[in-house]
Amino acid sequence: MSLPPWKANAAGKGAAGNAAYRTAYTAVSTSKTLAGKTRAAGTARPAAKAGAGAAGTAGVAAAGPSAPAAEPAARKPGWPDSLKQFVGRCFTLTTPSQKETLEKKLKAIVTEAVQNNSLWTIDWDSYPIPEVDDGAGEDRLELLRKDKPAPPKPAPAAKPAKRSAKWDQGAPAAEAAPKSKKTRAAMAADGADSEAKRQMRLRRFEAQTPSRSVTPDYSHETNPNEPVVGRCTRLEKKYLRLTSAPDPETVRPLPVLRQTLELLRSKWKAEQNYAYICDQFKSMRQDLTVQLIQNEFTVSVYEIHARIALEKGDLGEYNQCQTQLRTLYEKGLAGSKNEFLAYRILYMLHTRNRSEMNEMLITLTADERADPAVAHALQVQRVMNESDYHSLHRLYLAAPNMGGYIMDSFIERERIAALAVICRAFRPEYPLQGITAELGLESDTACYDFLKKYGLHPYVNTSTLKLDTKEAYRIAEGHRLTAFKKIDIKGQI
């Protein structure tokens, strides 16, 4: 194999070819290792042997001034632990305001140690902490003397006097100077004088203005273990929920409450203002409760209020009265017990409270079952369990007392269920007159309005007055599922 031109010229010419040889690369001069042996230029440097530190250094020194200098020790990876401790010690003894200056000085110290290859040889444990000349020396000494009590701070300089108000700007400054130089005794005397004047002003205003306490404390006038005896003589009083002990001055005694009941009866017949009547009856019930009055008059108040609530369809207020009447009847107080027992059965049919209904049916006596109102309610319960809608609407039209008002709350639900049954059983059409009779409606016009309310009137043939049951069933069934939602204890959906 022939040599390259530049290598052949260098080999043929010997020393003379050095010029051409040097044009290819620059030769490196030979040097000695720590062991004193020479190595050719371009060869790899051997690793330093263990234990050659001191001996190699002595050999290099003996080589004389013409020998090349010994190479520094190889750098170790990472940072010395003593250096880390030194840096942490510096920051511990430094305040936050000196942090930036300290970082610059530490950076310069470490950089210099790295350049001098003395990072691992410096005794960082005894290295002096750099001084930070920004007034932080005192703070660092304070940190070093944490266990010693701090010297007392100088008293703050007196603040400049505020500008006087507009109405006293013309007063001379000399008048304010003696005031600031008063002794403690004089200031105490002035404070006592001003306090006495303030108490006098308070007594004067107390004598002129009455007390405006929103919730007065009547604990000193009433005994919580004894009933309140009312002293109010007003017949009408707005209902307010009690937030503290009742005030006897605002509670009406029993004779006044009897007069109030007669007044409310006459006003209800004349005005029919349910919001006013309900508020007044609730106020009467509150006065009876705080005075622990439970007699026949109490029963009559709750019964009248319950009947008025039924007449206006307020099942929530009726339920409150019904609950209290059960307690009063159980104490043997006279009243319309069977009438409200029938109302209670119908109300549970509205709420579909089957568990309480079963418990009540077990406790019914023979005399109670024989009462006409209770017997009617039990018949309604039976036909609803059997889904006998034909008999249900007949019983609805014959409800005694005020049972029809309670049945109004669920008869609409049962009618839509009966209509779904008619649409499923009779195909393809059913006469409008038959729907009127089965649902207990007043007339065919009322029946058409009922169908229109639920969007079924487009399926009524106006010429034959028949309902297309096949097309109407889907909509009627959807309304039935919506109507049978859960009812809470107050009778609200």
Secondary structure as UniProt FT lines:
FT   HELIX           5..13
FT   TURN            14..17
FT   HELIX           18..22
FT   TURN            23..24
FT   STRAND          31..32
FT   TURN            34..35
FT   STRAND          38..39
FT   TURN            41..42
FT   TURN            50..51
FT   HELIX           52..62
FT   TURN            65..66
FT   HELIX           81..92
FT   HELIX           96..98
FT   HELIX           99..115
FT   TURN            116..117
FT   TURN            119..121
FT   HELIX           124..126
FT   TURN            133..135
FT   HELIX           137..144
FT   TURN            145..147
FT   HELIX           166..168
FT   TURN            169..170
FT   HELIX           173..175
FT   HELIX           177..180
FT   HELIX           184..208
FT   TURN            219..221
FT   TURN            224..225
FT   HELIX           248..250
FT   HELIX           254..271
FT   HELIX           274..290
FT   TURN            291..292
FT   HELIX           296..311
FT   TURN            312..313
FT   HELIX           315..330
FT   TURN            331..332
FT   HELIX           337..351
FT   HELIX           354..363
FT   HELIX           366..370
FT   HELIX           372..385
FT   TURN            386..387
FT   HELIX           389..397
FT   TURN            401..402
FT   HELIX           403..425
FT   STRAND          429..431
FT   HELIX           432..438
FT   TURN            439..440
FT   HELIX           444..453
FT   TURN            454..455
FT   HELIX           457..459
FT   STRAND          460..461
FT   TURN            462..465
FT   STRAND          466..468
FT   HELIX           469..483
FT   TURN            489..490
//
